[in-house]
């Protein structure tokens, strides 16, 4: 599956909303950093990698999720 930018944008907006509800600026920064990291991790891992492989036994291809 390709990376879908609107999903990342939605998750970043959610992170901002959560951080704005914090009781203090420091807590808001911590919440935003945590939620942003989760959004980026989720976005990167949602992609699929296509790769070509060449070995002494011959060439090959592969498809797999990023983990």
N, C-alpha and C positions, 0 to 999 in steps of 0.2 A: 504494500500500500504506500502511496506517495505521502510525503509530509504535507499536512494540511494547515496552512498558515492561519486561517480563521479560528481553528481550534486553539492554537497557541495564543492568539489575541484575546479570545474569550477567557482563557485561563489566567492570563496576565490581568485582565480587568477584574476578575474575581479576587485575585491576590491583592489588588489595590483596594477593593471594597472591604475586604477582611482587615487589612492593615489600618484603614481609616476608622474602624470601630474599636481600635485598641484604647486602653485606658491611659496610655502614656506614649510619647513619641518614640521612646526606646523600644517599647513593646511593639509598636507599629512597625518599626524598622525590622525587628526580629521576625515578625509574622510575614511581612512582605518578602524578606530574603528567603525564608523557608518556602513560602508558596511559589515564589518565582522559580526557585531551584526545582521544585516538584514539577512545575509547568514545563520547564525546559527539558528535564529528564523524560517526561511523558512524551513530549514532542519528538525528541531525538529517537526514542525507542519505538515510536509508531511507524518509522520508516522501514523499508525493505531494501536490502543490499543485493545488487546483481553483480556478480564478479566472474571474470574469465580466469581460468587456472591453466598454467602450462607446467607439465612435469616431464620427467624422462619417459614416463609411460604413455604420454600423449596429452592432448589438450582436453579441457573440460570446462563446464560452466556450473554455476551454483546460484541459488537464490535463498535468502534467509532473512529472518528478522534480526534487528539489532537488540542484543541483550547485554 
